[in-house]
């Protein structure tokens, strides 16, 4: 059933590696964008809040595939050209950034007002109450949902095959449509499934580890 | 607006000086944001992005009639069928996971965990490819190729989102106070009656916002029909872009705008449902909200 097993493993391994690094790099971009968005969201400046809201609504309501197409196929028409992996990272990062921003915001909102009032009433300054009371609690509250965003990003990263980045799904597609049909269909299907399950399993294990490290008794 | 004058977790209620500072910050940020937008617009205008002919051609009455409207209808068809299948699978496997029978529980858990871990694009495309390997192709079944594409898109959307919805519903059952079911047993209802008459209605009502939010994602995911050349919006935008190569970006932007309108309307429905259904069940609102957040993010 596993014809040319070594070739298949090599190809899927390359794809899995691409999936992992695309996921992790675009997640870093998403974290940066999400942090900027949440700062704009909570700032007292009204236009900044509007801009953050507009960005979030835009990326929440447009399919990721449309975002990638506009970037990779559309923008060259107005003279903006870049390699496909650049658009893959930027597209995934900007799209996920909107969701990261919402997650961070709900993390801050999850802290009862009494916590801030208590911090102020014992005389902590803005920086102190933010750094020692609000943020430590908010960060712990958002780690599990940020973790599920990371797992979702592994799956979303498969879409970059549409702009020609050879990640895991693209590799399995290449193997199945192999010209000399050297690979067995079910072997590839099992291989790609196991690869995705493994990636998701390892990443969610790491997330749980961080979660446990930062956990505290309320 | 009024938010600036009351305490939030981050800021104490602003005094006169704070209000002045926040006004200054508002003006500065407005200038910066408008500046960035103006720069982007001038770059786009310099490349002829706003040229009238580039927008008029893909929005020609004939193109609208022969391509855009059928594309919207095909997108909505895939969405409606996928949503129905996902809801049915979600209820079946969501309650299967908390069944009294070990085998049902095991099978439902396997289904949910397996299909939630795989990318939807892989599910749609592999099932579409595998078709012929079973010895019966869609040709032998007498399907048109369009019906075949729709079938596999709907199957992929339904199976994947069914697994996600099953998780949402299970979380809803977990959030319901156990006293509800106990009260049902106490007045002599059978297990099935308790589930059907007490648990399910409250769970559906509690989790409706989360379920609708997932349906917004399902609507956006219909764009994955592109990989099996189902004639949905994105695919049609590409075809129009090929016919009018000067308007390729414009066609994609129009498609993205239509998606935006559809998804935004659906998510407004979510807010409406949330407002109407609050405080009607036994689950504490805060707990439900927390679960919703988790579920929405979990995708």
Interface residues (C-beta under 8 A of the other chain):
Chain A: X42 X43 X44 X45 X46 X47 X48 X51 X57 X58 X60 X61 X62 X63 X64 X65 X66 X67 X69 X70 X73 X74 X75 X77 X78 X79 X99 X102 X103 X106 X108 X109 X110 X111 X113 X115 X116 X117 X120 X126 X130 X134 X144 X145 X148 X149 X152 X154 X155 X156 X157 X158 X159 X161 X162 X169 X172 X173 X176 X185 X189 X192 X193 X196 X197 X200
Chain B: X1 X4 X7 X8 X9 X10 X11 X12 X14 X18 X21 X22 X25 X26 X28 X29 X30 X33 X43 X44 X47 X48 X49 X114 X117 X118 X119 X120 X121 X122 X125 X126 X129 X130 X133 X216 X220 X221 X222 X223 X224 X226 X227 X234 X237 X238 X241 X246 X248 X249 X252 X253 X255 X256 X259 X260 X263 X264 X267 X290 X293 X294 X297 X298 X299
